[in-house]
Amino acid sequence: MTAFMHEVLFYTLTALLLLTLIPLIILPANNPARSLDVLDLVIVLAFWLYILIRLVRERRG
């Protein structure tokens, strides 16, 4: 992947990360959908960190 593609993916995942945080704030604590949102947040955060690490490695090397 090129650096531009990595940056586009990084910004897209950042927006998705922010969008997954909104239901955590809005939903009540005992709502079952909140646990699914936490799972989504973990998955998106993992991809976000992976892309961030790839971007840093690519810019160094």
C-alpha positions as a printed NumPy array, in Angstrom:
array([[  0.   ,   0.   ,   0.   ],
       [  1.145,   3.508,  -0.668],
       [  1.48 ,   6.124,   2.042],
       [ -1.555,   7.95 ,   0.668],
       [ -3.702,   4.819,   0.939],
       [ -2.516,   4.283,   4.505],
       [ -3.413,   7.842,   5.429],
       [ -6.871,   7.572,   3.866],
       [ -7.463,   4.323,   5.744],
       [ -6.187,   5.887,   8.97 ],
       [ -8.524,   8.879,   8.688],
       [-11.455,   6.641,   7.753],
       [-10.844,   4.424,  10.771],
       [-10.467,   7.498,  12.981],
       [-13.894,   8.701,  11.861],
       [-15.313,   5.219,  12.438],
       [-13.73 ,   5.159,  15.885],
       [-15.416,   8.434,  16.769],
       [-18.734,   7.16 ,  15.417],
       [-18.519,   4.052,  17.605],
       [-17.903,   6.213,  20.667],
       [-21.184,   8.106,  20.235],
       [-23.49 ,   5.157,  21.148],
       [-21.368,   4.456,  24.232],
       [-22.172,   7.943,  25.434],
       [-25.851,   7.909,  24.416],
       [-26.963,   4.369,  25.337],
       [-27.859,   3.531,  28.944],
       [-25.558,   1.184,  30.84 ],
       [-27.947,  -1.804,  30.887],
       [-28.689,  -1.762,  27.143],
       [-27.543,  -4.963,  25.334],
       [-26.598,  -2.932,  22.256],
       [-23.956,  -1.217,  24.343],
       [-21.98 ,  -4.448,  24.737],
       [-22.013,  -4.918,  20.971],
       [-20.802,  -1.36 ,  20.554],
       [-17.92 ,  -2.067,  22.917],
       [-16.977,  -5.044,  20.748],
       [-17.13 ,  -2.84 ,  17.647],
       [-14.982,  -0.277,  19.405],
       [-12.332,  -2.874,  20.244],
       [-12.25 ,  -4.144,  16.653],
       [-12.015,  -0.655,  15.163],
       [ -9.37 ,   0.356,  17.696],
       [ -7.288,  -2.709,  16.824],
       [ -7.389,  -1.871,  13.107],
       [ -6.669,   1.78 ,  13.887],
       [ -3.566,   0.881,  15.912],
       [ -2.396,  -1.551,  13.22 ],
       [ -2.639,   1.114,  10.515],
       [ -0.955,   3.667,  12.784],
       [  1.965,   1.304,  13.383],
       [  2.24 ,   0.598,   9.645],
       [  2.254,   4.345,   8.902],
       [  5.007,   5.005,  11.435],
       [  7.129,   2.13 ,  10.14 ],
       [  6.672,   3.212,   6.532],
       [  7.676,   6.807,   7.259],
       [ 10.795,   5.714,   9.138],
       [ 11.974,   3.289,   6.488]])
